[in-house]
Amino acid sequence: MFKKGVCPGRACEVVLYFLLVFFHCFCICRAETPSLEEKIIALEADYLAYCADKNVILATGGILLTFRGIKINADSLQVSLNQRILKAQGNISLSREEEEGESSQLILQGDSLSYNLETLQGSIIRVSKRIERIYFIGEDLMIISSPIEEEKETIPVPDLAKSNLSIVAKKIRVSLGDKFEAWHVSFWVKGYHALSLPYYTTAAEGVISQIPLQLKGINYGSENGWDVDSRVNYSQKGKAFGALNLNYQSRYQKKSKEKWTADLEQHYSLGEKKEGVLYFNRLGEKLWNTRLSYNHYFSKTLSGALSVNYYNNNIFSSQLDLRKRKEKGNFSLNLTQSKTLHKKGESFGATTSWQAYPEQIKGTRISLSKSLGFQYSRSTHPQVEDLKVNFRFSLYKSAIYLTRFAFLNLNTTFEDSLSLKGKQSNTLSTSASVTSKFGRSSYLNLIYSTSRLEGTNQVKSISKNISANLTLGRASYWNTHLRSNYNLKTHRIEEGRPYLEVKLNKLLRLKVNMCYSFKEKRWSDFTPDLIYNIFGEGDRRHIEGIWWQKGKRYWVGLSSMM
């Protein structure tokens, strides 16, 4: 059967040798070329921020990072996607992800971590009676005795308030390539909030959208019908993002009435320091507004915005804003101009203000903030000219410890406004809150606040608010508010607003808003709101059922956010 001179045992050894070489090379290639899924960094934390200028991710509180089967927990963390470096501090633990049904095995613990995401080499520092540095390598977190060559570069910590674009999210998944995903996202431009999205990704070209939809069936005695309200948030890769709101109302009476409104807001990136905004609003059948804005960021501390508005009822207006950030506060200048074409009326206004950042007094927990503003306005139809001076002073004292488990916060704010016309008004508001913690995760918060307003024509009013929040454990949660307003002129409590929220389980919550009018001696509002979170606690995708009753009037509705 075999040829002469060829040993069958020798042939098997040769074949087996080639198979072993092929398998060995295949395994090496697999180890050196991780799949796309292995390159993805999944990160969750109480606070997550991504700075697009520096390509850096910052995280604090409750951090869980997963990368190539390695789980990292820490108090604070920074990831540089350019340098492929990870730094972490405080209560650090490293473990390996196990198969489903098996618990993760804790391998390393420490207080400071430095980790290279490409070479999978790192070191962890433990501080007890002495400082101990442990070096490790590989996906198995194998501890090695010889020191490794660590990255000498530090991760730049960006100032998010001055960043051209920063993204704050609850959860981020990012690959070492160009894919970026985030959930419950807020976009911030130069420290100002621009847009919120339930989901955002840069992986796909074109438009990414999330659509919350609300449907209400209405019965107001003789009037009945239904409403549809929807919102589309969208973003295009690297170019533009915006939002579209649509509302449609239909009423069935003797004559059927239909009405719809629309809002469109579109942001355009015109360059590194330039941005354009298009805003369109349809208020009714015959009224609409169009606004064009141009934003320019001259430097990290100086920005300006010019906007032009046109209403179809022949009203034209323009507005110019200048903002200057300094070390101790913000300076702003606002110029407005409005002209009614068919009535030949015109108005002009100028407002300038200075708002100081809160500062601590003598190193204590007392915080002080203040602002001063001037407002000038002039109108030709009718002939009116006025100058107002506004002053605001706020003093905040935090964490006055009453006992080991209870502390007090105090806040006082005074506002005064004076005009050349002799009109003057001032407001003094104070609030005090006591927070008492008992148990592992339960606390009671009591807030008492008053506000006193003195205006023109001897108009005086005092409002008093009392609210209480009670948290009992993590699974059983409920809080309630009780608010009341007292008018000094009429010496009467005008209304009371109780509020109750109960978490029935991980997926179901009940909220009840109520309002009792002491003047009419009846309940003017009673709104139960049942919220069902489809995908569990903390997820914004939910379905709400609403029911409201006032005499013979009621409406039921259903809203969803997917």
BELCORMO-V218459 format. One record per helix or strand of 3 or more residues. SS is the DSSP state (H for helix, E for strand). FROM is the first residue (numbers start at 0). TO is the last residue. Records with the same first field share a line. If there is no record, write none. Layout:
BEGIN
SS = FROM-TO ; FROM-TO
END
This chain:
BEGIN
H = 7-31 ; 159-161 ; 455-457
E = 39-50 ; 55-66 ; 69-79 ; 84-95 ; 104-115 ; 120-126 ; 130-136 ; 141-143 ; 165-174 ; 179-188 ; 191-200 ; 206-219 ; 222-235 ; 239-251 ; 256-268 ; 273-281 ; 287-296 ; 301-310 ; 314-324 ; 328-339 ; 344-355 ; 365-379 ; 382-400 ; 405-418 ; 423-437 ; 441-453 ; 459-470 ; 476-486 ; 491-502 ; 507-516 ; 521-532 ; 541-549 ; 552-560
END
